[in-house]
Amino acid sequence: MSAAGRLAVVLLTIVALLIGMLWFTRTDFIYLFTRTAAGPADLPRTSVELLPAHGDDPALEVWVTQPEPGYPVFVYFMGDVGALSVYEPRLRDIAEAGFGIAAMAYRGGGGQAGEPSEEALFRDARRLYAGLDTLFAEPVGENRRVIYGFSLGAALAARLAAEQEELTLILEAPFTRLCAATTGLIGLLPGCWMLAGEEYATLDNIDKVDTPLLILHGTADDRVPVAQARALFDAARDPKFIRVYEGGGHEDLGRFGATDDTLSFVRVLSGMR
């Protein structure tokens, strides 16, 4: 074999090893969870409850904020970074407005057992939704359930809303598919095929949602281009609404009025004003 041929074999071997390493470590690029647990420090009417284990699925902590009488309940799915404690400021705004919250800790993060994957997290989301009456110790009617997802949690929320009944679906900083979120660590993975089994394909589920939809996104989002939010909006059924915040980033839309817009939207839908 010529020197050029030997060099080509070496380079191909290196490339194959790198691709193999990326394949087996790909979830490390997706789930950037904080491993230690932290309970809610400043949420009114909130306790930490336990979503019971089921089969091979572990028990998981759920932050349960009791609603004021007549208020809807937000079923909240966080993003792929940190733990529930990272999202406490935005949850506090919802709680202080009188709404209920059920926010589930993800397996593999925040001191929870288990290893995360799309299918595992979605099974947990289904368990959470099915267990709301027990967690709140009272019936939570479908017309009081707001499914809310942020970033990666938006993909879980859309998939759940596509098969359940709810008052509304709200997506903050959503992507069309995980592999289309081409900035940040995910952008290091070479192609959608590397994320087989971890698609988080919001676009495939959004047209199955038959309740009102609100999408929130910022023009300066450096992780998910705003064009992806617009693509989801175009694919969704009516009634649908989108709020695009000029200068808003991936994690700071509350500073631009997104929380106020969300709460006003839910109040109108639930007949509170």
Helices and strands as residue ranges (DSSP letters): H 3-24, H 26-30, E 32-33, E 46-51, E 60-65, E 73-77, E 81-82, G 84-87, H 88-96, E 100-104, H 118-130, H 132-136, G 142-144, E 145-150, H 152-161, E 168-172, G 178-180, G 185-188, G 192-195, H 202-205, G 206-208, E 213-218, H 226-235, E 240-245, G 253-256, H 258-269
